[in-house]
Amino acid sequence: MARWVLGIDTSGRWCGVALLDGRRRVAEERSDQSGANRVLVAAIDRVCRRAGIGPRQLDGIAVAIGPGSFTGLRIGLAVA
């Protein structure tokens, strides 16, 4: 089982990221601002910093694939 997994959800009106250590949620952020592209990368950076890890230490990335707006889904997948 992967240890550090980053979850990204940009499928709805808000965007969210969560960092899991196994099955335990270590950190999460949500934003209801429109324009996930403006807040997503910074949110990922903040949750990783809170856990004391860098992006290279991630074992996996999970991305919500819908249903949702095409643009929102595309942003989440592109960032992943």
N, CA, C and O atoms as CSV, one atom per row, in Angstrom:
chain,resi,resn,atom,element,x,y,z
A,1,MET,N,N,0.838,-1.181,0.000
A,1,MET,CA,C,0.000,0.000,0.000
A,1,MET,C,C,0.888,1.250,0.000
A,1,MET,O,O,1.892,1.320,0.708
A,2,ALA,N,N,0.498,2.206,-0.792
A,2,ALA,CA,C,1.247,3.455,-0.864
A,2,ALA,C,C,1.158,4.181,0.474
A,2,ALA,O,O,0.133,4.143,1.154
A,3,ARG,N,N,2.230,4.826,0.826
A,3,ARG,CA,C,2.228,5.565,2.084
A,3,ARG,C,C,1.647,6.955,1.899
A,3,ARG,O,O,0.621,7.269,2.501
A,4,TRP,N,N,2.267,7.795,1.090
A,4,TRP,CA,C,1.810,9.173,0.900
A,4,TRP,C,C,1.029,9.283,-0.400
A,4,TRP,O,O,1.574,9.077,-1.485
A,5,VAL,N,N,-0.253,9.610,-0.280
A,5,VAL,CA,C,-1.102,9.778,-1.459
A,5,VAL,C,C,-1.731,11.163,-1.407
A,5,VAL,O,O,-2.291,11.570,-0.389
A,6,LEU,N,N,-1.631,11.872,-2.512
A,6,LEU,CA,C,-2.236,13.190,-2.658
A,6,LEU,C,C,-3.529,13.030,-3.436
A,6,LEU,O,O,-3.530,12.466,-4.530
A,7,GLY,N,N,-4.624,13.519,-2.884
A,7,GLY,CA,C,-5.915,13.497,-3.568
A,7,GLY,C,C,-6.257,14.878,-4.071
A,7,GLY,O,O,-6.098,15.870,-3.359
A,8,ILE,N,N,-6.732,14.939,-5.315
A,8,ILE,CA,C,-7.103,16.214,-5.933
A,8,ILE,C,C,-8.532,16.096,-6.450
A,8,ILE,O,O,-8.867,15.142,-7.152
A,9,ASP,N,N,-9.376,17.070,-6.100
A,9,ASP,CA,C,-10.749,17.088,-6.612
A,9,ASP,C,C,-11.077,18.472,-7.134
A,9,ASP,O,O,-11.204,19.425,-6.365
A,10,THR,N,N,-11.209,18.572,-8.427
A,10,THR,CA,C,-11.591,19.839,-9.071
A,10,THR,C,C,-12.858,19.633,-9.895
A,10,THR,O,O,-13.125,20.385,-10.832
A,11,SER,N,N,-13.635,18.612,-9.541
A,11,SER,CA,C,-14.787,18.252,-10.363
A,11,SER,C,C,-16.022,19.095,-10.080
A,11,SER,O,O,-16.940,19.133,-10.899
A,12,GLY,N,N,-16.062,19.762,-8.951
A,12,GLY,CA,C,-17.261,20.514,-8.582
A,12,GLY,C,C,-17.048,22.002,-8.540
A,12,GLY,O,O,-16.107,22.536,-9.125
A,13,ARG,N,N,-17.953,22.667,-7.828
A,13,ARG,CA,C,-17.886,24.119,-7.702
A,13,ARG,C,C,-16.643,24.551,-6.928
A,13,ARG,O,O,-16.103,25.628,-7.181
A,14,TRP,N,N,-16.190,23.737,-6.001
A,14,TRP,CA,C,-15.007,24.023,-5.204
A,14,TRP,C,C,-13.908,23.052,-5.594
A,14,TRP,O,O,-14.156,22.050,-6.265
A,15,CYS,N,N,-12.709,23.353,-5.173
A,15,CYS,CA,C,-11.627,22.397,-5.394
A,15,CYS,C,C,-11.060,22.029,-4.031
A,15,CYS,O,O,-11.134,22.803,-3.077
A,16,GLY,N,N,-10.497,20.841,-3.962
A,16,GLY,CA,C,-9.949,20.385,-2.707
A,16,GLY,C,C,-8.761,19.474,-2.924
A,16,GLY,O,O,-8.655,18.795,-3.945
A,17,VAL,N,N,-7.879,19.472,-1.957
A,17,VAL,CA,C,-6.741,18.554,-1.964
A,17,VAL,C,C,-6.644,17.944,-0.572
A,17,VAL,O,O,-6.975,18.582,0.428
A,18,ALA,N,N,-6.191,16.717,-0.528
A,18,ALA,CA,C,-5.985,16.042,0.747
A,18,ALA,C,C,-4.729,15.201,0.646
A,18,ALA,O,O,-4.408,14.668,-0.416
A,19,LEU,N,N,-4.029,15.087,1.744
A,19,LEU,CA,C,-2.824,14.264,1.804
A,19,LEU,C,C,-3.085,13.152,2.803
A,19,LEU,O,O,-3.467,13.400,3.947
A,20,LEU,N,N,-2.874,11.923,2.352
A,20,LEU,CA,C,-3.101,10.761,3.204
A,20,LEU,C,C,-1.807,10.023,3.459
A,20,LEU,O,O,-0.958,9.896,2.577
A,21,ASP,N,N,-1.671,9.541,4.675
A,21,ASP,CA,C,-0.566,8.675,5.073
A,21,ASP,C,C,-1.208,7.311,5.308
A,21,ASP,O,O,-1.758,7.049,6.378
A,22,GLY,N,N,-1.134,6.459,4.308
A,22,GLY,CA,C,-1.898,5.217,4.358
A,22,GLY,C,C,-3.366,5.560,4.249
A,22,GLY,O,O,-3.795,6.130,3.245
A,23,ARG,N,N,-4.142,5.225,5.259
A,23,ARG,CA,C,-5.569,5.554,5.262
A,23,ARG,C,C,-5.889,6.773,6.127
A,23,ARG,O,O,-7.047,7.179,6.222
A,24,ARG,N,N,-4.887,7.345,6.745
A,24,ARG,CA,C,-5.088,8.474,7.666
A,24,ARG,C,C,-4.920,9.792,6.922
A,24,ARG,O,O,-3.893,10.025,6.284
A,25,ARG,N,N,-5.934,10.656,7.004
A,25,ARG,CA,C,-5.852,11.988,6.383
A,25,ARG,C,C,-4.986,12.866,7.262
A,25,ARG,O,O,-5.288,13.073,8.438
A,26,VAL,N,N,-3.907,13.383,6.691
A,26,VAL,CA,C,-2.938,14.191,7.425
A,26,VAL,C,C,-3.261,15.673,7.289
A,26,VAL,O,O,-3.149,16.423,8.258
A,27,ALA,N,N,-3.659,16.100,6.099
A,27,ALA,CA,C,-3.951,17.516,5.861
A,27,ALA,C,C,-4.918,17.623,4.693
A,27,ALA,O,O,-4.939,16.767,3.808
A,28,GLU,N,N,-5.713,18.674,4.697
A,28,GLU,CA,C,-6.613,18.929,3.573
A,28,GLU,C,C,-6.899,20.412,3.469
A,28,GLU,O,O,-6.791,21.161,4.440
A,29,GLU,N,N,-7.264,20.811,2.277
A,29,GLU,CA,C,-7.680,22.196,2.021
A,29,GLU,C,C,-8.789,22.176,0.997
A,29,GLU,O,O,-8.790,21.368,0.069
A,30,ARG,N,N,-9.732,23.081,1.182
A,30,ARG,CA,C,-10.811,23.281,0.210
A,30,ARG,C,C,-10.911,24.759,-0.095
A,30,ARG,O,O,-10.618,25.610,0.744
A,31,SER,N,N,-11.327,25.044,-1.301
A,31,SER,CA,C,-11.524,26.434,-1.685
A,31,SER,C,C,-12.791,26.532,-2.512
A,31,SER,O,O,-12.996,25.745,-3.436
A,32,ASP,N,N,-13.637,27.487,-2.186
A,32,ASP,CA,C,-14.831,27.684,-2.995
A,32,ASP,C,C,-14.654,28.839,-3.968
A,32,ASP,O,O,-15.620,29.307,-4.569
A,33,GLN,N,N,-13.432,29.290,-4.118
A,33,GLN,CA,C,-13.143,30.323,-5.120
A,33,GLN,C,C,-13.313,29.723,-6.504
A,33,GLN,O,O,-12.944,28.572,-6.739
A,34,SER,N,N,-13.863,30.491,-7.405
A,34,SER,CA,C,-13.886,30.018,-8.779
A,34,SER,C,C,-12.458,30.107,-9.315
A,34,SER,O,O,-11.680,30.960,-8.888
A,35,GLY,N,N,-12.128,29.244,-10.226
A,35,GLY,CA,C,-10.788,29.258,-10.801
A,35,GLY,C,C,-9.817,28.393,-10.035
A,35,GLY,O,O,-8.873,28.892,-9.423
A,36,ALA,N,N,-10.048,27.093,-10.070
A,36,ALA,CA,C,-9.167,26.152,-9.371
A,36,ALA,C,C,-7.725,26.318,-9.805
A,36,ALA,O,O,-6.807,26.051,-9.029
A,37,ASN,N,N,-7.516,26.754,-11.029
A,37,ASN,CA,C,-6.152,26.907,-11.531
A,37,ASN,C,C,-5.354,27.931,-10.731
A,37,ASN,O,O,-4.124,27.882,-10.729
A,38,ARG,N,N,-6.025,28.851,-10.053
A,38,ARG,CA,C,-5.315,29.872,-9.282
A,38,ARG,C,C,-4.970,29.419,-7.869
A,38,ARG,O,O,-4.073,29.995,-7.254
A,39,VAL,N,N,-5.640,28.422,-7.341
A,39,VAL,CA,C,-5.431,28.046,-5.939
A,39,VAL,C,C,-4.884,26.635,-5.747
A,39,VAL,O,O,-4.390,26.311,-4.667
A,40,LEU,N,N,-4.961,25.803,-6.760
A,40,LEU,CA,C,-4.669,24.386,-6.600
A,40,LEU,C,C,-3.210,24.105,-6.255
A,40,LEU,O,O,-2.943,23.386,-5.293
A,41,VAL,N,N,-2.280,24.640,-6.997
A,41,VAL,CA,C,-0.862,24.342,-6.763
A,41,VAL,C,C,-0.426,24.858,-5.399
A,41,VAL,O,O,0.325,24.183,-4.695
A,42,ALA,N,N,-0.882,26.034,-5.020
A,42,ALA,CA,C,-0.537,26.574,-3.701
A,42,ALA,C,C,-1.121,25.706,-2.586
A,42,ALA,O,O,-0.475,25.509,-1.557
A,43,ALA,N,N,-2.330,25.188,-2.776
A,43,ALA,CA,C,-2.954,24.318,-1.773
A,43,ALA,C,C,-2.161,23.021,-1.631
A,43,ALA,O,O,-1.965,22.534,-0.517
A,44,ILE,N,N,-1.708,22.463,-2.737
A,44,ILE,CA,C,-0.898,21.245,-2.695
A,44,ILE,C,C,0.394,21.509,-1.932
A,44,ILE,O,O,0.811,20.694,-1.108
A,45,ASP,N,N,1.018,22.633,-2.202
A,45,ASP,CA,C,2.251,22.987,-1.505
A,45,ASP,C,C,2.009,23.093,-0.001
A,45,ASP,O,O,2.814,22.604,0.791
A,46,ARG,N,N,0.914,23.725,0.393
A,46,ARG,CA,C,0.634,23.909,1.822
A,46,ARG,C,C,0.371,22.578,2.533
A,46,ARG,O,O,0.863,22.377,3.644
A,47,VAL,N,N,-0.387,21.672,1.925
A,47,VAL,CA,C,-0.658,20.399,2.614
A,47,VAL,C,C,0.611,19.559,2.716
A,47,VAL,O,O,0.814,18.871,3.716
A,48,CYS,N,N,1.459,19.603,1.706
A,48,CYS,CA,C,2.727,18.864,1.785
A,48,CYS,C,C,3.624,19.453,2.867
A,48,CYS,O,O,4.252,18.712,3.623
A,49,ARG,N,N,3.688,20.773,2.945
A,49,ARG,CA,C,4.520,21.420,3.976
A,49,ARG,C,C,4.018,21.088,5.377
A,49,ARG,O,O,4.813,20.857,6.288
A,50,ARG,N,N,2.687,21.065,5.549
A,50,ARG,CA,C,2.131,20.726,6.864
A,50,ARG,C,C,2.545,19.327,7.304
A,50,ARG,O,O,2.752,19.080,8.492
A,51,ALA,N,N,2.665,18.421,6.349
A,51,ALA,CA,C,3.056,17.045,6.660
A,51,ALA,C,C,4.566,16.879,6.714
A,51,ALA,O,O,5.064,15.833,7.130
A,52,GLY,N,N,5.296,17.908,6.296
A,52,GLY,CA,C,6.750,17.844,6.323
A,52,GLY,C,C,7.343,16.992,5.212
A,52,GLY,O,O,8.412,16.403,5.375
A,53,ILE,N,N,6.646,16.929,4.082
A,53,ILE,CA,C,7.173,16.164,2.950
A,53,ILE,C,C,7.258,17.050,1.715
A,53,ILE,O,O,6.618,18.099,1.638
A,54,GLY,N,N,8.052,16.614,0.761
A,54,GLY,CA,C,8.146,17.290,-0.519
A,54,GLY,C,C,7.411,16.481,-1.580
A,54,GLY,O,O,7.105,15.309,-1.361
A,55,PRO,N,N,7.127,17.086,-2.713
A,55,PRO,CA,C,6.396,16.394,-3.771
A,55,PRO,C,C,7.069,15.094,-4.236
A,55,PRO,O,O,6.386,14.158,-4.652
A,56,ARG,N,N,8.369,15.039,-4.169
A,56,ARG,CA,C,9.075,13.822,-4.605
A,56,ARG,C,C,8.848,12.646,-3.672
A,56,ARG,O,O,9.122,11.503,-4.037
A,57,GLN,N,N,8.356,12.909,-2.488
A,57,GLN,CA,C,8.096,11.837,-1.527
A,57,GLN,C,C,6.709,11.215,-1.693
A,57,GLN,O,O,6.386,10.235,-1.021
A,58,LEU,N,N,5.891,11.775,-2.580
A,58,LEU,CA,C,4.563,11.207,-2.811
A,58,LEU,C,C,4.688,9.840,-3.472
A,58,LEU,O,O,5.477,9.653,-4.398
A,59,ASP,N,N,3.901,8.893,-2.982
A,59,ASP,CA,C,3.872,7.560,-3.575
A,59,ASP,C,C,2.773,7.426,-4.619
A,59,ASP,O,O,2.813,6.521,-5.452
A,60,GLY,N,N,1.801,8.316,-4.577
A,60,GLY,CA,C,0.706,8.253,-5.536
A,60,GLY,C,C,-0.092,9.534,-5.538
A,60,GLY,O,O,-0.045,10.326,-4.597
A,61,ILE,N,N,-0.833,9.721,-6.632
A,61,ILE,CA,C,-1.722,10.868,-6.773
A,61,ILE,C,C,-3.053,10.337,-7.273
A,61,ILE,O,O,-3.105,9.599,-8.257
A,62,ALA,N,N,-4.126,10.713,-6.595
A,62,ALA,CA,C,-5.477,10.317,-6.996
A,62,ALA,C,C,-6.221,11.569,-7.436
A,62,ALA,O,O,-6.154,12.605,-6.774
A,63,VAL,N,N,-6.932,11.469,-8.558
A,63,VAL,CA,C,-7.639,12.623,-9.097
A,63,VAL,C,C,-9.089,12.238,-9.372
A,63,VAL,O,O,-9.355,11.211,-9.996
A,64,ALA,N,N,-10.026,13.063,-8.906
A,64,ALA,CA,C,-11.441,12.846,-9.216
A,64,ALA,C,C,-11.650,13.078,-10.706
A,64,ALA,O,O,-11.152,14.053,-11.270
A,65,ILE,N,N,-12.392,12.174,-11.338
A,65,ILE,CA,C,-12.596,12.303,-12.785
A,65,ILE,C,C,-14.053,12.550,-13.156
A,65,ILE,O,O,-14.433,12.380,-14.315
A,66,GLY,N,N,-14.853,12.940,-12.205
A,66,GLY,CA,C,-16.194,13.382,-12.551
A,66,GLY,C,C,-17.277,12.601,-11.833
A,66,GLY,O,O,-17.001,11.696,-11.046
A,67,PRO,N,N,-18.488,12.964,-12.117
A,67,PRO,CA,C,-18.878,13.943,-13.125
A,67,PRO,C,C,-18.494,15.352,-12.673
A,67,PRO,O,O,-18.306,15.611,-11.484
A,68,GLY,N,N,-18.387,16.219,-13.613
A,68,GLY,CA,C,-18.023,17.596,-13.316
A,68,GLY,C,C,-17.766,18.361,-14.597
A,68,GLY,O,O,-17.929,17.836,-15.699
A,69,SER,N,N,-17.366,19.594,-14.435
A,69,SER,CA,C,-17.111,20.417,-15.610
A,69,SER,C,C,-15.828,19.950,-16.302
A,69,SER,O,O,-14.862,19.559,-15.646
A,70,PHE,N,N,-15.835,19.995,-17.601
A,70,PHE,CA,C,-14.674,19.556,-18.369
A,70,PHE,C,C,-13.449,20.384,-17.987
A,70,PHE,O,O,-12.364,19.830,-17.811
A,71,THR,N,N,-13.601,21.682,-17.859
A,71,THR,CA,C,-12.473,22.540,-17.528
A,71,THR,C,C,-11.910,22.198,-16.157
A,71,THR,O,O,-10.693,22.111,-15.995
A,72,GLY,N,N,-12.776,22.004,-15.171
A,72,GLY,CA,C,-12.317,21.658,-13.841
A,72,GLY,C,C,-11.585,20.338,-13.811
A,72,GLY,O,O,-10.537,20.221,-13.175
A,73,LEU,N,N,-12.124,19.340,-14.492
A,73,LEU,CA,C,-11.474,18.032,-14.538
A,73,LEU,C,C,-10.128,18.133,-15.220
A,73,LEU,O,O,-9.149,17.536,-14.771
A,74,ARG,N,N,-10.078,18.874,-16.287
A,74,ARG,CA,C,-8.831,19.043,-17.040
A,74,ARG,C,C,-7.751,19.706,-16.175
A,74,ARG,O,O,-6.583,19.325,-16.248
A,75,ILE,N,N,-8.130,20.679,-15.370
A,75,ILE,CA,C,-7.169,21.352,-14.485
A,75,ILE,C,C,-6.602,20.359,-13.479
A,75,ILE,O,O,-5.387,20.303,-13.286
A,76,GLY,N,N,-7.460,19.578,-12.837
A,76,GLY,CA,C,-6.997,18.609,-11.853
A,76,GLY,C,C,-6.056,17.580,-12.466
A,76,GLY,O,O,-5.026,17.250,-11.878
A,77,LEU,N,N,-6.401,17.079,-13.628
A,77,LEU,CA,C,-5.558,16.083,-14.291
A,77,LEU,C,C,-4.238,16.688,-14.746
A,77,LEU,O,O,-3.194,16.046,-14.633
A,78,ALA,N,N,-4.269,17.896,-15.252
A,78,ALA,CA,C,-3.034,18.535,-15.720
A,78,ALA,C,C,-2.069,18.785,-14.560
A,78,ALA,O,O,-0.862,18.589,-14.705
A,79,VAL,N,N,-2.588,19.211,-13.424
A,79,VAL,CA,C,-1.725,19.460,-12.269
A,79,VAL,C,C,-1.141,18.154,-11.760
A,79,VAL,O,O,0.028,18.102,-11.379
A,80,ALA,N,N,-1.943,17.104,-11.751
A,80,ALA,CA,C,-1.435,15.787,-11.300
A,80,ALA,C,C,-0.293,15.348,-12.185
A,80,ALA,O,O,0.272,14.274,-11.978
